[in-house]
Amino acid sequence: MNAPQSDVIRSAFGRFATGVTIVTALDAEGRNVGMTASSFNSVSLDPPMVLWSAGTQASEYEVFASCKQFAVHVLSENQTDLSNRFATPGIDKFDGTNWKMSDRQLPVIDNCPLCLQCETIASHQASDHRILIGLVIDVDFNSEEAPLLYYGSAYHRLGDPI
Ligand SMILES: Cc1cc2nc3c(=O)[nH]c(=O)nc-3n(C[C@H](O)[C@H](O)[C@H](O)COP(=O)(O)O)c2cc1C
């Protein structure tokens, strides 16, 4: 059996709607790093665990692949610019972004509906991505704004409950 072509796989994976997050961490010199990631998912409630995957194409891939902790920010429908900014290579993503350093020494971006600070407890290489599994150590609800969704390679808003 032939493997499906990459455009088929891309549109197949695009049928799965996700939220949009920005994951941040510190590099070895204490500089902020961050990237937009829709691969985030919850894993377990007790203990509270989450996962996301970082692709080797990301300029800060090595930092994320080896970081001991990271912060996941769930974005609202009003934060498409922020999402695009943190998916743009070659710029200072934090320039013009309001953020503060948390007590746990993680860069936390202001005004995101939810921020989860996590300790990396496992990671697995999977082809050109590294799956990072984190234990949630801090939960910060910041706003009740509706989430930003990603579906079919485009941003969407949440519809009415069915
Ligand atoms: C909505 C959206 C979701 C993304 N999700 C992921 C992801 O889960 N994992 C990943 O490695 N890259 C993901 N990317 C791409 C990275 O954000 C992008 O490659 C990277 O941050 C580019 O900038 P950098 O090279 O400076 O990191 C996503 C991009 C967008 C716009």
The ligand as a Gaussian input file, in Angstrom:
#p B3LYP/6-31G(d) Opt

LIG

0 1
 C       -1.808000      28.094000      14.288000
 C       -0.395000      27.552000      14.287000
 C       -0.105000      26.398000      14.977000
 C        1.199000      25.870000      15.000000
 N        1.456000      24.742000      15.734000
 C        2.714000      24.254000      15.787000
 C        3.018000      23.137000      16.605000
 O        2.183000      22.577000      17.281000
 N        4.308000      22.678000      16.619000
 C        5.290000      23.276000      15.858000
 O        6.421000      22.824000      15.892000
 N        5.035000      24.359000      15.104000
 C        3.769000      24.874000      15.061000
 N        3.500000      25.988000      14.322000
 C        4.595000      26.626000      13.611000
 C        5.475000      27.411000      14.554000
 O        4.755000      28.352000      15.320000
 C        6.545000      28.116000      13.676000
 O        7.219000      27.167000      12.910000
 C        7.637000      28.710000      14.405000
 O        7.276000      29.263000      15.614000
 C        8.281000      29.748000      13.490000
 O        9.057000      30.617000      14.205000
 P       10.457000      30.176000      14.819000
 O       11.209000      29.443000      13.765000
 O       11.072000      31.464000      15.224000
 O       10.090000      29.307000      15.985000
 C        2.223000      26.527000      14.295000
 C        1.929000      27.709000      13.592000
 C        0.638000      28.217000      13.601000
 C        0.356000      29.509000      12.874000

